[in-house]
Amino acid sequence: MAKSSSGKRTRRRIVFFVILGIVLALLIAFGTSLAQLSRLRAEYRELQKQDEAADLEISLLEEELEYSKTDNFIRRMARELLGWVEPGDTKIVDDSQE
């Protein structure tokens, strides 16, 4: 009988350690998954911020594009880039910087 109860005890220990190993492996896998989920959520929030910034930039560029089609823009560019003077205006030249 001593062998029988000793064998049962050994068998129970083996089962206990196998179950303990499985539980530990599951806890490690769960912890790793939670850490990855946290990283992905942070990355998602960062991408949302970048998306909002890109949407704002697109809106500003669309407004600038629409403005570039107006006569006021063309006149302003002609004045700034080409030195164009409208009738009745007096052109002033600053020679002090040359």
TACOR-V629842 format. One record per backbone hydrogen bond with DSSP energy under -1.0 kcal/mol. CO is the residue of the C=O (numbers start at 1). NH is the residue of the N-H. Records with the same first field share a line. If there is no record, write none. Layout:
# TACOR-V629842
CO = NH ; NH
This chain:
# TACOR-V629842
1 = 5
2 = 6
3 = 7
4 = 8
5 = 9
6 = 10
7 = 11
8 = 12
9 = 13
10 = 14
11 = 15
12 = 16
13 = 17
14 = 18
15 = 19
16 = 20
17 = 21
18 = 22
19 = 23
20 = 24
21 = 25
22 = 26
23 = 27
24 = 28
25 = 29
26 = 30
27 = 31
28 = 32
29 = 33
30 = 34
31 = 35
32 = 36
33 = 37
34 = 38
35 = 39
36 = 40
37 = 41
38 = 42
39 = 43
40 = 44
41 = 45
42 = 46
43 = 47
44 = 48
45 = 49
46 = 50
47 = 51
48 = 52
49 = 53
50 = 54
51 = 55
52 = 56
53 = 57
54 = 58
55 = 59
56 = 60
57 = 61
58 = 62
59 = 63
60 = 64
61 = 65
62 = 66
63 = 67
64 = 68
66 = 69
67 = 70
70 = 74
71 = 75
72 = 76
73 = 77
74 = 78
75 = 79
76 = 80
77 = 81
78 = 82 ; 84
86 = 89
95 = 98
